[in-house]
Amino acid sequence: MTIVAELTGVKGVFAAGEYSYRGDRFSYRGELDEEQARMASIMCRATTMGVHMQADILSSYCDDCAFSPARGWIVRGPAFTVCAMANVFCFMESATGSVNEVMGLMYKRLSDAEALV
């Protein structure tokens, strides 16, 4: 079973997908239409690149801070939460989804994934 299929099976998750680091391809499953999934993959790729840049900057000020490489990110709003790790993203309902469960699954499945280059 793919990580995307596993994520869409978690309570509260309504969509999940993968994007290429180059930004030219994506795949998804769940309650997004093609255009929403395309925009989500672009947003997640751009945010991942920004998080990696910020982690690298923070690490340049501290040898043992352990900010870099960044492993993922979360944005939690009142209605929805977005979680991303490596090149995988998922959207879930904030009220019913578990960030701990989603990020735990992502970490378990993606801990060996290469960091964004």
ZIURWO-V696657 format. One record per backbone hydrogen bond with DSSP energy under -1.0 kcal/mol. NH is the residue of the N-H (numbers start at 1). CO is the residue of the C=O. E is the energy in kcal/mol with one decimal. If there is no record, write none. Layout:
nh-><NH	NH>
co-><CO	CO>
e-><E	E>
This chain:
nh-><6	7	8	10	13	14	15	16	17	18	19	20	27	29	31	32	37	38	39	40	41	42	43	44	45	46	47	48	49	50	51	52	53	54	55	56	57	58	59	60	61	65	73	75	77	81	82	83	84	85	88	89	90	91	92	93	94	97	102	103	104	105	106	107	108	109	110	111	113>
co-><2	3	4	7	10	91	91	29	89	27	87	25	18	16	14	30	33	34	35	36	37	38	39	40	41	42	43	44	45	46	47	48	49	50	51	52	53	54	55	56	58	62	84	82	80	92	75	90	73	88	85	17	83	15	81	12	79	93	98	99	100	101	102	103	104	105	106	107	110>
e-><-2.4	-2.7	-2.2	-1.7	-2.0	-2.1	-1.4	-2.3	-2.6	-2.4	-2.1	-2.4	-2.3	-2.5	-3.4	-1.0	-2.6	-2.2	-2.6	-2.6	-2.4	-2.0	-2.7	-2.7	-2.2	-2.5	-2.6	-2.5	-2.3	-2.1	-2.7	-2.4	-2.1	-2.5	-2.6	-2.3	-2.2	-2.6	-2.4	-1.3	-1.3	-1.0	-2.2	-2.4	-2.7	-2.6	-2.6	-2.3	-2.4	-2.2	-2.5	-2.6	-2.1	-2.9	-2.4	-2.6	-2.4	-2.8	-2.5	-3.0	-2.1	-2.2	-2.6	-2.9	-2.4	-2.4	-2.8	-1.4	-1.9>
